[in-house]
Amino acid sequence: MTATDSPESPASPTPPRRIRLLIADDHPVVRAGLRAVLETEDDFEIVADVPTAEQAVGLAARLDVDVVLMDLQFGGRMLGSQATAAIAAAPGAPRVLVLTTFDTDADILAAIEAGATGYLLKDAPPEELAAAVRTAAAGKSALAPTVALRLMDRMRTPATALSRRETEVLQLVADGLSNAAISKQLFLSQATVKSHLVHIYSKLGVDSRTSAVAAATAQGLIRR
């Protein structure tokens, strides 16, 4: 009996399962760039990349995916935060790692509340991106340092921090919507919208919609 057919010979180790990724971003150049970066990692496998949030939701449900890299803004009707909520709600859902250019409270809170496991900015170096993917795949929180600091600041000053709904209302004000339009979009009464604005003015130390938008933008709470 030779060494190769000896019953005591150890079996070949099973290679570890690779982390299967789905990329969702409406910019082809970004998707190609992410592929180029992530495919250099031996333990990653990109199963698909898609340009819409709707396609991301569909493929996340049908394919064997571990982590979805999700942008927040798409050309279609569904936002990245909405897609994140739809994906996270399914049994045995993949983890969602938000990868975006936006670091405002409005965007961060929407993504975290929707069920995102991590939140990273697109200017992150490749090694930070790869580490965040592995952290998210393991079910742990993966936050960009600036995002973590913003969340910590909110925890330190909860009395003056805008709530998730307040940031949402103020973002729509910044987008040019009237109280009536905000009421319709958020399924709130106009009296509730006005109440949110009163609280926003008090927290920001302002007395008008224009001043509130200017102050919130300067503090990085909303986008313009």
N, C-alpha and C positions, 0 to 999 in steps of 0.2 A: 504494500500500500504506500503510495507516495504522499508527500506532505500536502499536495494540493487536494487529494481526495480523502484526507484523514478526517474522521468525524469530529476530531477536536479542533479543526480549523475554524477560526472565527468567521461569522457571516459578514459580508460587506455592509457597512453602516448605511441606513436609509438616509438619503439627502434630505435636509430640512425643507419643509414646504415653503415655497416662495410667497411673498406678500403680493396679492393680486390687486391691481390698481385700476380705477376708472377715473379719467380726467374729464372735467366738464368746464369748458371755457369757450366763449363765443369768438375769440380771436385765434385764427389758424396759426399765426406765428407763435403765440403763447403756447398753444397745445404742442406744436412741433418742438419748441424749446424745452418744455417740460419732459417730453419724451426723450429728447437727446440727453438731458441731465439724469433722469431717473433710470434709463436703460443701462447706464454705466454701473449700476448697483447690482451685484450678483443675486441678491435675495429679493429683487423686485421683478414683477411681471405685469406689464400694462396690457390689460385685456381689451380696452377700448378707450377712445376719446371722442367726445361729442360736443357740438356747439350750442346746445340748448339745455335748459334746466329740465324741461319735460322729458327729453331723451335720457337724461341722467337718472331720473326717477324710474323710468321704464326699464332701463338696463340694470340698474341696481337691484331690481326685483327679480330679474330673469337670470342674470349671470352670477357666477361664483366670485364675488368681489369682497375684499377685506377692507379696503379704504377707498373712499371717493374724495378726490381733490376737487373742491367746489368753488367756483367764482361766485360773486354776489350779484353782479349786474350782467343781464343778458338782453339781447335784442328783442326777445319774445315777451310774453305777458308774465310768465312765472319768474320770480326772483330766486336767487340762490338760497335765501333763508327759507322761502316757501318749499323749495325742493328738498332742503335739508330736513325740514319737519316731516315731509312726506316719506322720505327714505328712513328716517329714524323711527317712525311710528310702526314700521313693519317688524314682525317677529324675526329674530336672528339677523337684524339689519347690519350692513357694513358700517364702519365708523366713517364719519364725515369730517374731513379736514378742510376748513375754509382757507382758500388761498386768494388773496385780494390785494388791491391797492388802498383800500379804505380802512382807516383806523379810528373812526369816530365812535362815540358811545352808542349812537343809534344803530350803527352797523354791527358792532360787537355784541350788544345786548340782543339784537334780533337773532343773530347766529347762535349764540349760546343758549338762548331760550328755545330755539328751534331744535336743539339737540346736538349741535356740533361738538365733537370731541376736542377739536383743536382749531386755532385761528392763527394763521401765519400771513405775513405780508410778502408780496411778490419780489421785493428786493432782498429777500433772505438769501444768504449764500447757499450753494448746493449742499454742503455738509449739514447745514441747519435744517434744510428741507428734508433731506434723507433721514435725519434723526427724528424729525417731527412725524414723518410717515411711520417709522418703526414704533414710536411712542403711541401714536393713535391706534395702530394695529394691535398693540398690547392692551388697548382699552384705557389708556391713561391720558390725562389732559396734556395737550401740546400747545402752548401759547407763546406767541412772539413776546420778547421782553417788554416792548412798549405796550402791548395789549395787557400783559399781566400787571404792569404798573398802573394803567388806567383803571383796571378793576380793583386794585388795592386802594387807589385814591378814593374810589366810590365807597368802599367799605369803611374808610377812615372818616368820611364826612357824609353819612347816610341822610342826614336831615336836609342838606342842601343839594344832594345829587338828584338829578331828574330821573323819574321812574321810566320804565320801559315804555309805557303808554305816553308819557309826557314827551319823551324824545321823538316818538313816532308822530305825535300831533305837531310838534314844532318842525320836524322835517317836512311835513306836508305844507305847513305855513311857508317855509322857505322855498318850497316848490311852487308857490303862488296860489295855492288852493284857498278858497273862502271857507268860513266856518261851516256853511251848508254843504260844501263839497267834501270837507273832511268828515262831517257827520255821516254822509252817505257812504264814503269809502271805508270807514272804520266801523260802520253799523252802530254809531253812538247818537244820542240825542244832541241837538245843538246846545242845550243847556249843559250837558256833560263836557262838550268841547270847550265851552266858555269857562267852565270850572277848571279844566286842565290848564287853560291859558292863564287864569288868575294865579294858580299855584306856580306855573312856570315863571311869571313875572316876579313873584315874590322871591323865589329861589335865586333868580338871576339878578335881582335888584334893578329891574327895568319897569317901564310903564307903557310899552307899546309893542306891537308885533315886530316892527322894524328893528327896534332896539334889542328885542329878545333874539331875533335871528342873528343880528350882528354879534351879540355877546356869546351866543352858543357856538357860532362858527369860530370865533376867536379862541374859544376854549376847547375846540375839537369835539364838541358834542354832536354836531350835525354836519352834513355836507352842503356845499353850495355849488 
